[in-house]
Amino acid sequence: MQIKSKPIMILTLIAFTLMFNAISNTSAHTAPPCNDTNDDGSSSGHEYAKHHISALAKSGGLGNDGHKPGAHNGFSVCNPSDK
C-alpha cells in the first residue's frame, strides 16, 4: 500500500501556516508601545497615553468619528532600534 504524500504535505503546510499566524498575532498584541520618553528602556502606559491618546484627543480624533481607545488589543509592534 502506497501512502499518498501530497495530501499529507498540504495538511502539514496548512497546520504550520495557522500556527505561525497565531504566534505572530499574539506577539503583535503583547508588544510594548514605541514611546520611551524617559529612556529607561521600557515604555509605559503613561508614555503611550501622552504620545498617542492625548495627541488624538487634542486634535479631536477620539470617539465615534475617530479612534476608539480599547477597540484594539494591546499596542502596535515597533522597532525601538530606529529611534
C-alpha positions in Angstrom: 0.0 0.0 0.0 1.4 3.3 -1.1 0.8 6.4 1.1 -0.1 9.5 -0.8 2.3 12.2 0.3 0.8 15.2 -1.5 -2.3 15.4 0.9 -0.1 15.0 3.9 2.3 17.7 2.7 -0.7 20.1 2.1 -2.2 19.4 5.5 1.3 20.0 7.1 1.7 23.3 5.3 -1.8 24.4 6.4 -1.0 23.5 10.0 2.3 25.4 10.0 0.7 28.4 8.4 -2.1 28.5 11.0 0.4 28.0 13.8 2.8 30.8 12.7 -0.1 33.2 12.1 -1.4 32.6 15.6 2.1 33.2 17.1 2.6 36.5 15.1 -0.9 37.8 16.1 -0.2 37.1 19.7 3.2 38.8 19.8 1.8 41.8 18.0 -0.7 42.4 20.7 1.7 42.0 23.6 4.4 44.3 22.2 5.0 47.5 24.2 4.4 51.0 22.7 7.3 52.8 21.0 7.3 55.9 23.0 10.1 55.5 25.6 10.5 59.2 26.5 12.5 58.8 29.7 15.0 56.4 28.0 14.7 53.8 30.8 14.4 51.1 28.1 10.8 50.4 28.9 7.7 52.2 27.6 4.8 52.7 29.9 1.1 53.2 29.6 1.6 56.8 30.7 4.1 57.4 27.8 1.7 55.7 25.4 -1.2 57.9 26.5 1.0 61.0 26.3 2.1 60.4 22.7 -1.0 58.6 21.3 -4.2 59.2 23.2 -3.5 62.8 24.3 -2.5 63.8 20.8 -5.6 62.3 19.3 -7.8 64.0 22.0 -6.3 67.4 21.3 -6.9 67.0 17.6 -10.4 65.7 18.0 -9.5 62.3 16.8 -11.2 60.3 19.5 -14.7 58.9 19.9 -17.4 57.9 17.4 -15.8 59.7 14.5 -12.2 58.7 15.2 -10.1 56.3 17.1 -11.8 54.4 19.9 -9.4 53.6 22.8 -9.8 49.9 23.7 -11.1 49.0 20.3 -7.9 47.0 19.6 -6.0 44.6 21.9 -2.6 46.0 23.0 -0.1 48.2 21.4 1.4 48.2 18.0 4.7 46.4 17.2 7.6 48.7 17.0 11.4 48.5 16.4 13.0 50.5 19.2 16.4 50.5 17.4 15.2 53.0 14.8 14.9 56.0 17.2 
